[in-house]
Amino acid sequence: MRRGSHEHPPNRFESIHQEPDWEHLAWDQEYRRAAEHGRVEFLPDVSRSVVSTNDSPDIPFRYSLNPYRGCQHGCAYCYARPTHEFLGFSAGLDFETKILVKHDAPERFRQWLSRRTEAADVIALSGVTDPYQPCERRFRITRACLEVALEARQPIAIVTKNALVLRDLNLIRSMACQRLIHVLISLTTLDRKLARALEPATSTPEARLRAIGELREAGVPVGVMTAPILPGLTDRELPNLLREAAAAGAQTAGYQLVRLPLSVEPIFLKWLDRNYPEARSRVEKRLRAVRSGRLNDHRFGHRMRGQGTLAESIRSLFQLFAREHELDQPLPELDVSQFRPPSTNGQQWLF
């Protein structure tokens, strides 16, 4: 399988860093290829809580639920990569191959909701790594969390790059009928070759557009996130992305500029060197143009949208075509008034 990163960049919390010495294995190319791609390991995550609270003014939700840490999708630009360093892993290959699984997330979610007397606003599923990454086919944790949310009438907002979301269409449709769910499909590019290199284990652009269409046909409020936008690589696709998403059935659209915090920066630049060396100079120059001369800007109010002439040009382009394709309005508001604490003794609500 292709990977977004082939490296193990230094962990900023560790004093010792190991570098592989491939010179002594020059004769064993099969072993080297296997080591560079990594075998996926699923490790138990025993976190005592699965719902996180967010206070960032740049993020439109207060609560998020993350069934997994690490992500098999392997997106080269993923801003969540540095979170793996807190676990003693690398933000590179480890992030894609050492996946922590919260097996008891549905029960912990149930317990968290049972202690509440009213709905926790809207809970994002998920705010960090993708809840429908490939291992969800096996573990079905996201589905079980949706079942708990439906029982409790807890509103949920899903963001995913994977058409696997359609597996749970029966639950999502039921929640949509009660105004309890939104789904946003992330769409970075329509170029299948670029998508496969940039986001190796995600659904193809065509599959994501089909997912938008099937969700809309089922009556589910659905939008598209053209995120992240990579200046010099994908920004020119904005008009076509919005047109195709609208044609598929999307009702709203949003965007974010790529973020390269901490170890994500060298991982992404090395990805460019491997896959699009001819574009490296152009992309880096434009990233600096929207980040005040830097490759990343962590400041609230700037990190998602950037600043400067180029950032304003991207914003204007997005707004123009979102308006043209009637994607400039928010999805219908979700209903938090129906919430009822779920049972914790196995007895579910009858009505």
N, C-alpha and C positions, 0 to 999 in steps of 0.2 A: 504494500500500500504506500502511496505517496504521503509525505509528511510536509507540514508547513515549515518545520525546523529540523535540521539535521545535527544541531549542536546542543551542548550542555553548557550554556553560559554560566559564569560564576554566580553563585548564590550570594546575594548581598549580606546575608546573615551568617555566612560560614567563613571561617578564616582559612580553610584549606580547600583548594580546587584541584581536581584531577583532570589531566588532559590525556586522551588516548594516544598511544604511540603506534600509529599505523605503519610506520616504517618496518617494524618487526613482523608485520602481518601482510606484507606486500604480496606474498605468495598465496594468500588465502582470501581471494576476493569475495567468495561467497560468504565467509564469516563476516567480513567487513561490511558488505551490503546489509546483512541481517542486523548487525550491531547498529548501523547508522539509521535503519528504519525502526528498529525497536519492536519488541513484542508487547502487546497491550496487556497490562495487569489490572485486575479489578481488586481494590483493597477496601476493607470495611471502614466506614467513617462512623465513629461513635459520638459525633457531636450531640450535645445535650439539648440543643435547640436548632430548629430548621428554618425559623422565620427571623429574618434580619431586619433591622430598622435603619432607614436611610435619612440623613438630614442634609444631603447635598441640594443646593438650590438649582442645580443643572438637571436633576433627574425628577421626572414627573410622578414618582410614586414614593410612598413612605415605607411600605413593607415589601419584602421579596422572599420567595421560597426557592431554595436551590437544592434539588435532589442529588446533584453530583458536583464534585470538585475536580477540576481538570476537564478537558473536552476532546473527544476523539475527532471532532471536525477538523482540528489542526489549522485553523485560520492563521496565516502568517502575521496578521496585524492585531491579533486579539489582545485587547487591553487587560484581560483577566489573567494573562500569563504570569505576572509577578505574584499573584496570590498563591501560586504553588510554592514559592520560596518560603512562605511561612511554615510549610510542612517539611522543609528540609530537602525539597526536590529542586530541579532546575526549571526555569521558565520556558525552556526549549523543548527538547524531545520528551522529557518527563511529563510536561503538561499534557501531551497528547497520548502518552502511553501508560501513565500511572493514574488511573481514574479512581477517585474515592467515591464509594457508593453509600448513600445514606439509606440502608435497607429499612430502617424503622421510621423513615420520614413521614409516611402517612399516619402512623400512630402518634408521633410527636406533634404533627400538625393538628390532629384531632384533639390532643390534650391542650395544646395552645389555644385553640378556638373555644374549647369547653370552659376555659377560665374567663371568657369574655361575656359581656352582657349585650354588646352591640357589634356590628360588623367592623372589621379592621380596615376601613376605607376599602380600596382595591388592592389586592395582593398581586404583585408581578411574579409570574412563573416563567422564566426565572430571571433574576436581575444580573447574574454574572455569567454562568455557563449555560449552554443550550439544554433545555429540559427534554428535547427530543433528539439528542445525539444518538448514534447507532445502538449503544448498549441499552437504551430504553426498550428496544424490541425484546430484550431478554429479561430485564429486571422489572419493567412495568411500574416503576415507582411514580412517575408523573401521572399515569392513569389513576393509580390508587389515590393520589393526592386530589385529583379532580373529583373523584367519587366522594371524598370527605367534604370538599367544598360544595358540591351539589347538595349533599345531605344537610349542610349547615346554611345553605343559601348564601355562601360567602362569595362576593364578586372577585373574579380573577381576570388578569390581563396576561395573555401568552405572547411571547416574542420568540420566534424560531426561524431557523434556516432550513428546516427539514420537513419534507412532505409527510413524514411519519405522523405528523399531527392528525392526518386524516384517519388514522386507525381509531382514534377516539372520537370520531364524529358523532356517534350516538350520544355520548355524554355532553359534548360541546353543544350539540343541537338542543338538548334538554335545557342546558344552562342558558343558551341564547333565548329560548322561549320565555324565560323568566327574567331576562335582562340582567344576566349574571356574568357575561363573558365577552371579551374582545379578543381577537387574534390579529397579531401583526406579523407578516411574513417579511423577513429581511432579504433584500435583493440587491446585490452589489454590482452585478454585471450581467449582461445578456450573452456574453462571449463564453461559450462552454469551455474552450481551452483555457482561458484566463481563470474562470471559476474553478476548474479542476486543479490548477496550480496554486491558486490563492487560498482556496477553501477546500482542501483535498477530499474530505469525507462528507461534505454536505450534499444535499440534493442538487440536481442540475437546475439551471435557471428555468428550463421548461417545466420541470416537476413542481417548482415553487409557484409558477404561474397557474398551473393546473390546480394546485392546492388552494390558491386564492379563489379560483372559479368554483370549486366544489364547496368551499366554505360559504361563499356568497349564495350559491344555489340552495344551500341548506338553511339559509336565513341567519347565518352567523355574521355579526358585524366584523368586517375584516378590512385591514389596511396594509399598506406596504411601507417598509422602512428602507429607504435607499441609503443604507449605512453599512460600513462607513464609506464615504466618498474619498477616493485616493486622487488628489490633484496630480495631473500629469499622466494618469493611468485610466481612471474610470469617470472623471468628471464630465467628459464629453458625452457620456452615455445618458446623462440625466433626462434629456427630452424623450429618448426611446424607452428608457426604463419606466417613466411615468405613463407614457402612452400605452405600453403593453400591460402594465399593472391595471390601469383603468379599464382597458378592453377585457381583461380577465375578470374584473368584478370588484377591484379594490374601491373602497369608499373614501379613504383618506390616505395621506402620505406624510412622511416625515423624513428628515435627513440628519446626518451627523458627519462632520469631518473626521478623518482617521486620527486616532490618538496613539502616540508612541511612548508611553511612560516607561521609565526605568529600563529593564532588560528587553522590552519590546522593540526598542529602537535598533539595537544591533541585530536582533533576529530578523526584523523586517528588511533591513539593508542587505543582509546576507541573502535573504530570499530574492531580492531584486538582482543581486549579482549572479545568482544561479539561474534565474528564470528569464529576466528581462534586463540583461546588462546594458543594452543600448538605451534603456529608459532611466537608468539609475541617476544620471546627472540631472535630467529634466525633472524627475519626481522629487529628488532631494531639494532642488532649487525652488520648486513650487511649494513644497512643505514649509520651507523656511519663509517663503513669502506670506503664508497665512499664519505663521507662528512668530512673527516679529524677529526673524532671523534665526530662530531656534527650530529644532525638529519636534519639540513638544512644549506645550504650555499648560501647566497644571492648574492655572488660576480659574476659580469659579467664574462663570460668565464668559470665558474665552475658550475653554478646553474643548467644547463640543462644536463650536461654530467658527472659531478663528477670527482674525481681524485683518484689516488691510484691503487693498483694492481687489485682489484676487478672491479673497473670502467673500467680499461683498458681491462680486460678479457671480460666484457660485450660488450665493443666497438668492440673488435676483433671478438667475436662471431657474432655480428650483421653484420659486414662487410663481414665476410666469407660467411654467408648464403645469404646475399643480393647479393653478387657477383655470388654465385652458381645459384641463381634463376633469375639472370639478372634484379635485382631491384636496381642496384647501379648507374643508370643514371638518370638525372633529366627529368621531363616532358618537352614536347616541349614548347618553349618560347611563351608567350602570346603576342598579337599584340596590342600595345598602339597607333598605328598610325591612327586607324580608328575613334578615339574619336570625337564626335560632341556634344556640349552642348545641353542638352534636353530642350524642350519647357517648359515654366512655365505658359502658358496661355491656356493650354488644347489642343493646336494644335500640333500634333505629325508630325514627318518627314514622307514623303510619300515614299522616296527612300533611 
